[in-house]
Amino acid sequence: SAKAMWASAYHASLGDEGKDVEVDAEKGPWKITLDMPSYIATMTHVPSRSVREKVYKAYITRASEFTEVDEDGKSKHNVPS
């Protein structure tokens, strides 16, 4: 399930410090990542529009440290028209 995937991602993100942390797929904590299975599950099943928007914006701007910006400081790339 998506929740199990996100719980596993959270546990993995803790590294050695997370050995004693309890992670429950149904209750969390979770970590949504930008890899495709996590992204698709988030955009499809998460009811919170604000969470989906945050994940979407993170996904479209990943690896864009060389992005040009306009005079307002906003990115010219990776933005849907």
C-alpha positions in Angstrom: 0.0 0.0 0.0 1.0 3.6 -0.4 1.0 4.2 3.4 3.4 1.2 3.8 5.7 2.6 1.2 5.7 6.1 2.8 6.3 4.5 6.3 9.2 2.6 4.9 10.6 5.7 3.3 10.3 7.5 6.7 12.1 4.7 8.5 14.8 4.6 5.8 15.4 8.4 6.1 16.3 8.0 9.8 19.3 5.8 9.0 21.0 4.3 12.0 19.1 6.6 14.4 15.8 5.0 13.3 16.5 1.5 14.5 14.3 1.9 17.7 11.6 4.1 16.1 8.2 2.5 15.7 6.6 3.1 12.3 3.1 2.1 11.7 1.8 2.0 8.0 -1.7 3.0 9.1 -0.9 5.7 11.7 2.5 7.0 10.5 4.8 8.7 10.5 5.2 8.8 6.8 7.6 10.4 4.3 6.4 11.2 0.8 9.2 11.0 -1.7 9.5 12.3 -5.3 10.1 8.9 -6.8 7.4 7.9 -9.3 5.4 5.3 -7.3 5.2 7.6 -4.3 4.4 10.7 -6.4 1.6 8.9 -8.3 0.1 7.5 -5.1 0.1 10.9 -3.5 -1.5 12.7 -6.5 -4.1 9.9 -6.8 -5.1 9.2 -3.2 -4.2 12.0 -0.8 -7.3 14.0 -0.2 -5.5 17.2 1.0 -5.2 19.6 -1.9 -2.4 21.5 -0.1 -0.3 18.4 0.3 -0.8 17.4 -3.3 0.1 21.0 -4.4 3.3 20.9 -2.2 4.3 17.5 -3.7 3.5 18.7 -7.2 5.6 21.8 -6.9 8.5 19.9 -5.4 8.3 17.3 -8.2 8.3 19.9 -11.0 11.2 21.9 -9.6 13.5 19.0 -8.6 17.0 19.3 -9.9 16.5 22.8 -11.1 19.3 24.7 -9.4 20.3 26.2 -12.7 16.8 27.5 -13.6 16.6 31.0 -14.9 14.4 33.4 -13.0 12.5 36.5 -14.1 12.7 39.9 -12.5 10.2 38.9 -9.8 12.5 36.0 -8.7 10.1 33.4 -10.1 11.3 30.5 -12.1 10.8 30.6 -15.9 11.1 26.8 -16.2 9.2 23.9 -14.7 6.0 25.8 -14.4 2.9 24.6 -16.1 1.4 27.1 -18.5 
